[in-house]
Amino acid sequence: MNLSEIKDLLPTLQNSNSGTTNTHHSNDEIFSGTDNDNDNNNDSDDEDNEKNKSTKLENQLKNNYPGQVIPDNHPDLINADADLTNDIPIDTDYIELIHLKITSLKDLNLNRFNNLKYLCLRQNLIENLNAIKYFNNKSDFEELDLYDNRIKHISSELNLFTNLINLDLSFNKIKHIKNIENLTKLKNLYFVQNKIEEISNLKNLVNLVNLELGGNKIHEINLEILSLINLEQLWLGKNKINNLQNLQNLKNLKILSIQSNRIIKIENLENLTNLEELYLSHNGITKIENLDKNLKLNTLDITSNRIERLENLNHLKNLQDLWLSNNYISDFKNIETELKGCTSLETVYFEGNPVQKSNLTSYRRKIRMILGPSLKKIDATYIRS
């Protein structure tokens, strides 16, 4: 018997072994507290019965069809209960439960780990953070990683994790940044790929070093950013931002990534004198300008914009990587004139420009001659010595 035939048998065998119907409960019921203790006990009995029937069904299939791989009849669910943490030492300070289809924090009984500081529950099916209220040592936590779950709202209980240093809520369904105002020791905050439309409730997080908000629906860099004076990395790619603004207080910023937005002008970066990497690809920029004060730049990415000629780059003596693929640059002489002062340049990308498409056989040789012996790579290909 093949696998599909075995799958077809599953409903029939289940019905013949089943006397009850599966019961599903809402999150409100799961976290309803002592008022529903009796109901919860009944639910627990029902769940045990279902597990026993499932085990019986699996054994029956194995006996009837030896040598066959028996498919999981519930492939999308693994019970999130204390069994997953039974073998973890009670005095541990680190727990990692990744890709286990966990649906509930409460069922993990994490409140018994009084020394817990680092919790990683990446790639599960957790829908809310309500159960963190049961944690006994909220103020001792330093890292909470809930990357790639199904969380829609940030529980107010999160504000009690006052010593948290790293918080990752990327790849969830969060619409509003809230209930993190008291997390003043945060250094790394990740909200990548959510549904956030506005930067909010960050002004107290003055110790932030790294803020990642890429892949959201943010329309502007608002005044909230001004308070983040210790920020060194700001990632805002794949949003709907029109202007570079409200960045003047970020004097410690080293990396600014704002690719795949709606930027049409490079501006308001003059105070970012420590900026080392600037990523502006996939925007609508027509001119390279206003980088006079950014003398520490070593990486500049303006790929896939509307640049027709190079300008205002000759002063960037520390520039090592220049990415300009898929623009409208057509003049070798312009490249030579503008980049001759960039004596640290090691990597350039000009593929997809007229200067490359119109000179397929001689393009690499000409670029190498123009930019000299310091050049190591052209369009992702290393230069032979």
Residue pairs with C-beta under 8 A, 6 or more apart in sequence:
1 65
1 68
3 68
3 69
3 71
6 61
6 65
6 68
6 70
6 71
7 71
9 61
10 57
10 71
10 73
13 57
13 60
13 61
14 53
14 57
14 73
17 53
17 56
17 57
17 60
18 53
20 46
20 49
20 50
22 50
23 43
23 46
25 43
27 127
27 128
27 130
29 36
29 39
30 104
30 106
31 106
31 130
31 131
47 79
54 73
54 74
57 73
58 70
61 68
61 70
62 70
76 101
77 101
77 103
77 125
78 100
78 101
78 102
79 107
80 100
80 101
80 102
80 103
80 104
80 105
80 107
80 108
80 124
81 107
81 108
81 109
82 107
82 108
82 109
84 97
84 100
84 102
84 108
85 95
85 97
85 108
85 109
85 110
85 113
88 95
88 113
90 112
90 113
91 113
91 114
91 115
92 113
92 115
92 116
93 115
93 116
93 117
93 118
94 116
94 117
94 118
94 119
94 120
95 110
95 113
95 116
95 118
95 119
95 120
96 120
97 108
97 120
97 121
97 124
98 120
98 121
98 122
98 123
98 124
99 122
99 123
99 124
100 124
101 124
101 125
102 108
102 121
102 124
102 125
102 126
103 124
103 125
103 126
103 127
104 126
104 131
105 121
105 126
105 129
105 130
105 131
105 132
106 130
106 131
106 134
110 116
110 119
110 134
110 135
111 134
111 135
111 136
114 136
114 137
115 137
115 140
116 135
116 137
116 140
116 141
117 140
117 141
117 142
117 143
118 141
118 142
118 143
119 141
119 143
119 144
119 145
120 143
120 145
121 145
121 146
121 149
122 145
122 146
122 147
122 148
122 149
123 147
123 148
123 149
124 148
124 149
125 149
125 150
126 146
126 149
126 150
126 151
127 149
127 150
127 151
127 152
128 151
128 152
128 153
128 155
129 146
129 151
129 153
129 154
129 155
129 157
129 158
130 155
130 157
132 138
132 155
132 157
132 158
132 161
133 155
133 157
135 141
138 157
138 160
138 161
138 162
139 160
139 161
139 162
139 163
140 163
141 161
141 163
141 164
142 163
142 164
142 165
142 166
143 164
143 165
143 166
143 167
144 161
144 164
144 166
144 167
144 168
145 166
145 168
146 168
146 169
146 172
147 168
147 169
147 170
147 171
147 190
148 170
148 171
148 172
149 171
149 172
150 172
150 173
151 169
151 172
151 173
151 174
152 172
152 173
152 174
152 175
153 174
153 176
154 169
154 174
154 176
154 177
154 178
154 179
154 180
155 179
156 179
157 179
158 179
158 180
158 183
159 179
159 180
159 181
159 182
159 183
160 182
161 183
162 182
162 183
162 184
162 185
163 185
164 183
164 185
164 186
165 185
165 186
165 187
165 188
166 186
166 187
166 188
167 180
167 183
167 186
167 188
167 189
167 190
168 188
168 190
169 190
169 191
169 194
170 190
170 191
170 192
170 193
170 194
170 212
171 192
171 193
171 194
172 193
172 194
173 194
173 195
174 191
174 194
174 195
174 196
175 194
175 195
175 196
175 197
176 196
176 198
176 200
177 191
177 196
177 198
177 199
177 200
177 201
177 202
178 200
178 201
179 201
180 186
180 189
180 201
180 202
180 205
181 201
181 204
182 204
183 205
184 204
184 205
184 206
184 207
185 207
186 205
186 207
186 208
187 207
187 208
187 209
187 210
188 208
188 209
188 210
189 202
189 205
189 208
189 210
189 211
189 212
190 212
191 212
191 213
191 216
192 212
192 213
192 214
192 215
192 216
192 235
193 214
193 215
193 216
194 215
194 216
195 216
195 217
196 213
196 216
196 217
196 218
197 216
197 217
197 218
197 219
198 218
198 219
198 222
199 213
199 218
199 220
199 221
199 222
199 224
199 225
200 222
200 224
201 224
202 208
202 211
202 224
202 225
202 227
202 228
203 224
203 226
203 227
204 227
205 227
205 228
206 227
206 228
206 229
206 230
207 230
208 228
208 230
208 231
209 230
209 231
209 232
209 233
210 231
210 232
210 233
210 235
211 228
211 231
211 233
211 234
211 235
212 233
212 235
213 235
213 236
213 239
214 235
214 236
214 237
214 238
214 239
214 257
215 237
215 238
215 239
216 238
216 239
217 239
217 240
218 236
218 239
218 240
218 241
219 239
219 240
219 241
219 242
220 241
220 242
220 243
220 245
221 236
221 241
221 243
221 244
221 245
221 246
221 247
222 246
223 246
225 231
225 234
225 246
225 247
225 249
225 250
226 246
226 248
226 249
227 249
228 249
228 250
229 249
229 250
229 251
229 252
230 252
231 250
231 252
231 253
232 252
232 253
232 254
232 255
233 253
233 254
233 255
234 250
234 253
234 255
234 256
234 257
235 255
235 257
236 256
236 257
236 258
236 261
237 257
237 258
237 259
237 260
237 261
237 279
238 259
238 260
238 261
239 258
239 260
239 261
240 261
240 262
241 258
241 261
241 262
241 263
242 261
242 262
242 263
242 264
243 263
243 265
243 267
243 268
244 258
244 263
244 265
244 266
244 267
244 268
244 269
245 268
247 253
247 256
247 268
247 269
247 271
247 272
248 268
248 270
248 271
249 271
250 271
250 272
251 271
251 272
251 273
251 274
252 274
253 272
253 274
253 275
254 274
254 275
254 276
254 277
255 275
255 276
255 277
255 279
256 269
256 272
256 275
256 277
256 278
256 279
257 277
257 279
258 279
258 280
258 283
259 279
259 280
259 281
259 282
259 283
259 301
260 281
260 282
260 283
261 282
261 283
262 283
262 284
263 280
263 283
263 284
263 285
264 283
264 284
264 285
264 286
265 285
265 287
265 289
265 290
266 280
266 285
266 287
266 288
266 289
266 290
266 291
267 289
267 290
268 290
269 275
269 278
269 290
269 291
269 293
269 294
270 290
270 292
270 293
270 294
271 293
272 293
272 294
273 293
273 294
273 295
273 296
274 296
275 294
275 296
275 297
276 296
276 297
276 298
276 299
277 297
277 298
277 299
278 291
278 294
278 297
278 299
278 300
278 301
279 299
279 301
280 300
280 301
280 302
280 305
281 301
281 302
281 303
281 304
281 305
281 323
282 303
282 304
282 305
283 304
283 305
284 305
284 306
285 302
285 305
285 306
285 307
286 305
286 306
286 307
286 308
287 307
287 311
288 302
288 307
288 310
288 311
288 312
288 313
289 311
289 312
290 312
291 297
291 300
291 312
291 313
291 316
292 312
292 315
294 316
295 315
295 316
295 317
295 318
296 318
297 316
297 318
297 319
298 318
298 319
298 320
298 321
298 344
299 319
299 320
299 321
299 323
300 313
300 316
300 319
300 321
300 322
300 323
301 321
301 323
302 323
302 324
302 327
303 323
303 324
303 325
303 326
303 327
303 349
304 325
304 326
304 327
305 327
306 327
306 328
307 324
307 327
307 328
307 329
308 327
308 328
308 329
308 330
309 329
309 331
309 334
310 324
310 329
310 334
310 335
310 337
310 338
310 339
311 338
313 319
313 322
313 338
313 339
313 341
313 342
314 337
314 338
314 339
314 340
314 341
314 342
315 341
316 341
316 342
317 341
317 342
317 343
317 344
318 344
319 342
319 344
319 345
320 344
320 345
320 346
320 347
321 346
321 347
321 348
322 339
322 342
322 345
322 347
322 348
322 349
323 347
323 348
323 349
324 348
324 349
324 350
324 353
325 349
325 350
325 351
325 352
325 353
325 379
326 351
326 352
326 353
327 352
327 353
328 353
328 354
329 335
329 350
329 353
329 354
329 355
330 353
330 354
330 355
330 358
331 355
332 355
332 366
332 367
332 370
335 350
335 355
335 367
335 370
335 371
336 370
336 371
339 345
339 348
339 370
339 371
343 374
344 374
345 371
345 374
345 375
346 374
346 375
346 376
346 377
347 375
347 376
347 377
347 378
348 367
348 371
348 375
348 377
348 378
348 379
349 378
349 379
349 380
350 356
350 363
350 367
350 378
350 379
351 379
355 363
356 363
356 379
359 366
364 378
364 379
364 381
367 375
367 378
368 375
368 378
368 383
375 383
376 382
376 383
377 383
